[in-house]
Amino acid sequence: MACKRGALIVLEGVDKAGKTTQCKKLVHALQQSGQPAEMMRFPERTTTIGQLISAYLENKSDLEDHTVHLLFSANRWELVPLMKKKLEQGTTLVVDRYAFSGVAFTSAKPGFCLDWCMKPDVGLPKPDLVMFLQLSPAEAALRGQFGEERYETSVFQRAVQQKFEHLMKDPSVNWQAIDASQSVEDVHENILTHSLNNINAAENLPLGELWK
Ligand code: Z5A
């Protein structure tokens, strides 16, 4: 009998919502329970495309806005063969940011519409679950100053948050809002419960295509 596929689980959220912290904890908890699981993140800065994106985010280079949007998308597409292979082998992938960040960040810039921003990511592997870590700007501010990277300003982050809220109205995606203001452990328990439910459900379902 073919092995059951792994689930594609994505964590999204505004700056400092705790995405990386929670991705790591989720992968650890799944592995401890005997469930094959690995973490991925976007942008994946180690590839040639990822290095261009990283230099842009660190303000070491400038790229035209459409160009960098397409590079973020290309950075996801170049990892698709690996993602599909791992999912088919039964490994659950826990992904730190995905196409939703791509759309929310670019469409928060002047002159961009959601529709154009979504197009390059149409057909990517569709997540079985997207958890959006909700945190108010005031609570995020308590977790420290913004860093030095591009996009790390409160005005831009508020615009991004509004774009995420719009994307979350799309019923074709399995969104789950998570209260990220709780303690790390409480947020983790919530995320683990939702993940386990979806891992079981995904086993018997074909992998979908995003926004198709
Ligand atoms: N971007 C884009 O434009 N287009 C795209 O297609 C994609 C991304 C994929 C790089 O992101 C930038 O790329 C990002 C979006 C854009 N720009 N911004 N802003 P990144 O993933 O490399 O880096 P980041 O997303 O900026 O990380 P982050 O948002 O700042 O952090 P986080 O992962 O959400 O949080 P964390 O690192 O787990 O935690 C932050 C701090 O809070 C840390 O000190 C923790 O210890 C603390 N923390 C975490 N959880 C808690 C709780 N529950 N209570 C108290 N303190 C906590």
Residues whose N, C-alpha, C, O or C-beta is under 5 A from the ligand:
A	BS01	Z5A	V14 D15 K16 A17 G18 K19 T20 T21 Q22 F42 P43 F72 R97 Y98 S101 G102 F105 R143 R150 Y151 E152 A180 Q182 S183 V184
